[in-house]
Amino acid sequence: MRLSAKAQYACVAMVDLACSHGDPNPVHLKDIADKHGISQRFLVQILLQLKGAGLADSTRGATGGYLLAKPPAFISLADIVHAIDQPPPPAPSALSGLYSTNIVQVVSSVLQEAQDREQRRLAEISLEELVRQTQQRSEISYQI
């Protein structure tokens, strides 16, 4: 699976927002950018796309920033990735120009199945689950 850098950064930003879910104070864009080493200019574009997709909300002003538009349990990685990158085409396009031999059909079928599995897996993983994993890693590093 190939995700653009923009989609990967969007996932990082959304998990960061999810970690603060429940806190009434919005997360400052600068804080996310500085914490993860993402360009602020690039992050603004990303968060605007996520806001347009109904996944993030923003608040203006000195105390402004970003919040999740929905609870973390209701936002999947697929939602985030598809808000930034278009979903992959339904069939591997490189094989569509070949003759429909048994080999081409088998390879095409297997590749499509792999792509479908990837998409299902992204849809299964919620921000809530990623926050849980983040907290577990934090607990482990405190114990070391």
N, C-alpha and C positions, 0 to 999 in steps of 0.2 A: 504494500500500500504506500502510495506516495501522497504526502500532505504538503501543501505549501508552507513556507515559513510563517506566513500570515495566519494560516489555520492553526498551526502549532502554538504560536504566540497567543492567539485567541483562546485556546484551551487553557494555557497557563493563566491568563488574566481572569478567565471565568472561574477557575478553581480558586484563585486568590480571592475573588469576590465571594465565592461560596464559603470560604473559611471565615468570612466576616458576617455571614448571613445571620440575621437576628439582631445585630448591632444596628441601632437606628442611624448611626453616623455613616454617611457615604465614604467610600474608600477613594482617596485622592489618586488621580491618574499618575502623578509624579511618584507616589509611594510604590505603586505597582511597577512602574518603569524602572525605578532605582533598585528595587528589591531583586528584580529578575534580569536586569541588564537589557531591557527592551527600549528602543528609541521612543521618546515621548511622542514625536510626530507620527510615527508609525502606529503607536498604540491608540492615538486619537482616532485615526482612520478605522482601526479594528473595532474599537468600542462604538463608533458611530454605526458601523455595519451591524454589530450585535444589537444595538438599540433599535435599529430599523427592523430587525428580525424579531423584536419583542422579547429578547433574552436579557437585556440589561436596561436599566433606567439611569438617568442622570439628573443631578441637581446642580443648579448654577450657584455662583457666589463663592465667597471666601471659605465657607464651610461645605461647599459643594463637592461632588465627586460622583462615583458610580455605585450602584447596588444591583443585585439580581432582580429581574422583573418577575421571577417566579421562584418558588422554593427549589432548593438544589435537587430534591428528589424528582422533580419534573423537568429537568434539563439534562439531556443526554449529550455525550460527545458527538453523536451524529447530528444533533440539532446545531451545535456550535460549528462543526466542520462544514455542514451544508449551508450555514449562514454566510460563511466566508468563501468556500470553494463550491463550485457546482458539483452535485452528485455525479459519480462516474456514469458513463454511458451504460445502457443495459447489456450490451454484448461487446466482447473485445473487437474493436473496429479493424485492427490489422488483419484479422483472419477473414473478414467479410468479403474481401476482394478475391479470395482464393476459390478454387473449385471446391464443391461440396463433397469431398472424399470422406471416407470413413475416418481417416486420420485427422483431418481438419475438424470434423464434427466432434470427435472425442476430445481433442485438445481444446476446442472452443467450449465444450460443455464443462470440462474440468476447470478452466480458467474462470468461467462465469460462476461456477459453484464457489470457487475461492473468493471471488469478489463479493458474492452474496453473503458469505460467511463473515467477511470483514465488516460489511455494512450492518449486519445483524449484531455483531459484537459491539460496534460503536454505539448502536441504539440501546444496548443492554446496560452500558456503563453510564451511571448518572453522576452528576457533580457530588451528590451526597456520598456516593461510594468513594470517590476520589478524595474528598475531605477526610473520610474515615481512614483511608490509606495514608494520607499526609500526617494525620494525628498519630497513627501507629508508628510511623518512622520517627516522629519527634520524640515519642516515648522511648523508643529504642536508643536513640542517640543520647538521651539523658542518662540512660542506664550504663552506658559505656564508660 
